[in-house]
Amino acid sequence: MQRRYLVKKAGTLLVAFGLFFSLSVFPEPISSEPSDNDIDSQISSTRNQLAGLKDKQAELQLELERTRADKNATLESKQLIEQQIHSMNNEISALNEYISSLGDNVSEMESEISRLEEDYAANYEKYKARVRAMYERGEVSYLEVILSSKSFSEIFNRIQYTSAVVAYDQRLMSELTGAIEKIRQNKADIETSISESEDAVHELQSVKNQQQEKQNELEAEISQLSEDEAELLRKEAEFDRAEYEYMSTINSLLDKKKVYSGEGFIWPLPGYSYVSSPFGYRRLFFNGHDYSGMHYAIDIPAPAGTPIVASSDGVVVLAGWVTTGGGLKIAIDHGSSISTNYNHLSSIAVYVGQSVKKGDVIGYVGMTGTASGNHLDFKIIRNGEALDPQLYVTPDNSPAEKSLS
Ligand SMILES: [Zn+2]
């Protein structure tokens, strides 16, 4: 089943890479003196390419998730088998110890048997001698006993003595025979146990060998899946680079167009006027880190999910996760080299390349990235320089100290 999946997966990978290579990754060159129409068509074609790339990124992401899930499942199966092998090893060594202790018992019994057999042989010799002494003379030999005795009590004692000794010998012999027989029986039982235990060990060994083969197969699958994963991650990095290229192309095309049409900028978070951290140097510690330094934005606290609006007309040039601390971030290009940034969002309602109007909802307040609470981090940038937003926008959108338009 795993093998079939790998084959199927390899097919999917080929399809994914094929699509990737057939896609033209790098943006078309921009002509030096383009008309606005040319620029528009270039922007639109770059956006289409970017949209195509986004689809491939999503497919790749799914493939990566599938590969990882499969790898995790395979790792779990491998761990399970390792546990089984471990407990079989324990069982095998317990059985081997048991077999060895039974072997010790058997040796003890064997020496006990030879001791008893020697005992038996010695007693048997004595017994035979005594019986021979008694019966060589026949039944009448009692007369000799009588005649050679000096008194009746002596006769009586001799007869009694003789028969008591013989009886004793017989009883001893029969006890010895019984004891030997009993030990032999015990020994046979123990030998049966040994051979049963040995069979069990062999059975366990063969199951264990099968499990070890399975373990090796799983290890091979895991390393194959790890290679697939690494390959997908490499593609992902290529896609990310291509995405960045498309975005820069769109940005530079927009710069050429000077499309700014907004009439001033508005407060990006209607209904929330309190600024918890203004533009400028600040001392800031949280989570054990020192974030002190220039704050090139204003922080406007609001509950998670509060709608954020575009501060002015423009085109979305970034909408997604950034690793620089902003979390989920939106950047809007307003033309005239002015852009606004919106950081730490809980979710995003626009896509890259989308035209937005002043006041359109573009996303929602959150605390993604480096943030200690729900707030909007709002930034205005002109010609690459961050401006103090509070000089240009006011919470009630009344005229501000300075104007951007
Ligand atoms: Zn901030």
Residues whose N, C-alpha, C, O or C-beta is under 5 A from the ligand:
A	BS01	ZN	A297 I298 D299 D377
